[in-house]
Amino acid sequence: MLGECIMNFVIYEDEQKYMNVYRGAIMKLMGNNIYNYNIIEVSEFRDNLIDELNNLYSNKIYIFDII
């Protein structure tokens, strides 16, 4: 077995239906993958959000709702 690797998926979306779509796509993509991963859901900006995200270790993949 390969060593553990944590992947952080950060979803920034204010509409719950799209949050569910993105979460489902990530779970389908990762499937029975041997790697550990986290899905972090953010629905609104907070003052300390950038610091919290910068403190995450490992790789980060961001999905932004920019409209």
PyMOL commands that set and color helices and strands:
alter all, ss='L'
color gray80, all
select helices_A, chain A and resi 16-30+49-54
alter helices_A, ss='H'
color red, helices_A
select strands_A, chain A and resi 6-12+36-42+59-64
alter strands_A, ss='S'
color yellow, strands_A
deselect
rebuild
show_as cartoon
